[in-house]
Amino acid sequence: MRVTDRERLGEQYSDDARLALRQETHRRYSERPDNTPEWVLGLLAPAPGDLVLDAGAGNGAYHPALRSRGVRIVAVEREMGMIRSVSEPMAGYVAGDVTTLPLSSDATDHSMANHMLYHVPDIPAALMELARVTRPGGRVALTTNGDRRESPLQRLHERAALELGIDADVPITTDRFGDHNLRQVRRVFPDAAKREQVNALVFRTAEPVLAYYGSGPVDSVREPAADTRRELVGRMDELVRQRIAADREFRIPKRLVCYLATSP
């Protein structure tokens, strides 16, 4: 599956069930407390009363932390399923695409795009739009993950696919926008710097690993389908249980990457 495939993304984000499962997994199973919104907003440092753009806002995971700072929020989200999943929006949601933001130039004090740029077909256009709508001197935070090719979960997935004869030679999210994109970001934001936070997911039973895997990573194959998912989850069940039996846990190191910049 291409990580920019519009049809597959519409399926993945038809509601926030899969996203919420992944978010809950990070909250429950992180080795150290998972404080992603607080960490990113500590870098962005908005002042009370500032207007912050949350581009690709999803189900609004950052909005409670923004509200606690007395910040105003404009949330732009392309997937209507995500917008509908927010039962009590804490922000003004606007349907739109990050490559053609429905905002005037210099409209926001600060902007952020969290874990979404890897799904955008035209990343340079998205970066230009974020610069356009953010006032000069405003800060921009672009959050993603470290190289997921390094992940034990990805490696087991590729092993399972190979054993089953399933083609998993496809791009994954961090191939497109991960910890190697600083030069690309600096073409639009010359002073951009990369910040990182290191943590890990630690599982002592297989069930939460398989639920997390089934919520998204399982579809990193050439032709995702129900039968393919079922085969992969079945083989991954065996492999994960073997790993936990041998090591008493299944540990997945994770790196959170934030490109922090000033709007020119």
Secondary structure, DSSP 8 states (H G I E B T S, - for coil): --TT-HHHHHHHTSSSHHHHHHHHHHHHHBSS---HHHHHHHHH---TT-EEEEET-TTTTTHHHHHHTT-EEEEEES-HHHHHH-SS-SSEEEE-BTTB-SS-TT-BSEEEEES-GGG-S-HHHHHHHHHHHB-TT-EEEEEEES-GGG-HHHHHHHHHHHHHT----S--HHHHSSTT-HHHHHTTSTT-EEEEEEEEEEESSHHHHHHHHHTTGGG-SSS--HHHHHHHHHHHHHHHHHHHHHHSSEEEEEEEEEEEEE--
